[in-house]
Amino acid sequence: MFPTPLLQLSKKHPIGIFINARVLRDQMKREAFAENEQLRQALRYISQNTTLHPRQRAQAQLQLTTMHAHTRSTQFKNRCIVAGKGRGVFRDFRMGRYQFRLNALAGNLPGVKKASW
């Protein structure tokens, strides 16, 4: 019997959270953005500065457009760090709704308690 592709892609992260391919890709995009953020900001400043020579501005704009897409902040998505889901994620905790509920009821999230009315 052949091994399933999901078992090959999914791994246990050393921290102890479940990692799938989407979470790994998102993490890779975040790291690429962090590495190139300063260069990208400098190129954007040069390309938008009207006091500079138009040739310099055009070269900076060309460098910006040739940079990899993963260096843009719009490329990564908020995902649940526990389950890897992309929908229903609370930004403050970076958890999906269900995982947030389980951790809040277990008392793992400080300052969060169940509301009842």
Stockholm file with secondary structure:
# STOCKHOLM 1.0

chainA/1-117         MFPTPLLQLSKKHPIGIFINARVLRDQMKREAFAENEQLRQALRYISQNTTLHPRQRAQAQLQLTTMHAHTRSTQFKNRCIVAGKGRGVFRDFRMGRYQFRLNALAGNLPGVKKASW
#=GR chainA/1-117 SS CCCCHHHHHCEECTTSCEECHHHHHHHHHHHHHHHHHHHHHHHHHHHHCTTSCHHHHHHHHHHHHHSCGGGSGGGCCCCCTTTCCCSSEETTTTEEHHHHHHHHHHTCSTTCCCCCC
#=GC SS_cons         CCCCHHHHHCEECTTSCEECHHHHHHHHHHHHHHHHHHHHHHHHHHHHCTTSCHHHHHHHHHHHHHSCGGGSGGGCCCCCTTTCCCSSEETTTTEEHHHHHHHHHHTCSTTCCCCCC
//
